[in-house]
Amino acid sequence: MRTYSHLYSSQRRFQAFLTQHDIQDGSSLFMQVFMSSNDADKMKKTLDELAQFLPSAKLIATSTAGEIVAGGMQDDTTVVSICVFEKTRVDVALIESASGAEMASEIAHRMSEDTKLIICFNNIYANDGEEIINALQQVDSKVMITGGNAGDNGEFNAQTVVGCNTEVSTSAMAVALLSSDHL
């Protein structure tokens, strides 16, 4: 696995970054996007731009209250983290249900026997992340779960946003399941 981080500011710079690191489109790519803005339209625009360059990549995104890149903390930015896998499958989804138990059930339905890691970006104002995690641990306590609650750039205005590929939501949870016998 190779991992790269990019402080996203424009399509031109992103293209140069991809060229510099010889990152080419393919189903082995997994992107995580961390965006200071909690504006769903702005996130949608950014995800659409990224998909123009890497349409086969699996992607989850979250609004934040600060972004970490190159060992430092940034504000009012967008950070794109790209993982290039060789032997790992990634499945991504936006999960939305009435209860945490139902959300956990939907995530569990997507798991395979070799799922080793689940990454969750939760809309804190819409879902009880702890309830979802507890329910997931009851399904399979061997699967590692990581991620966190989406932020709203410190505005505390009752809206966060998450994304999956080119879809965004202010009420769902963005989920990535990493599956392999080599993780």
Secondary structure, DSSP 8 states (H G I E B T S, - for coil): -EEEEEEE--HHHHHHHHHHTT---STTEEEEEEES---HHHHHHHHHHHHHH-TTSEEEEEE-SSEEETTEEESS-EEEEEEE-SS-EEEEEEE--SSHHHHHHHHHHH--TTEEEEEEEE-TTT--HHHHHHHHHHH-TTSEEEEEE---TT--SS---EEETTEEESSSEEEEEEE-S--
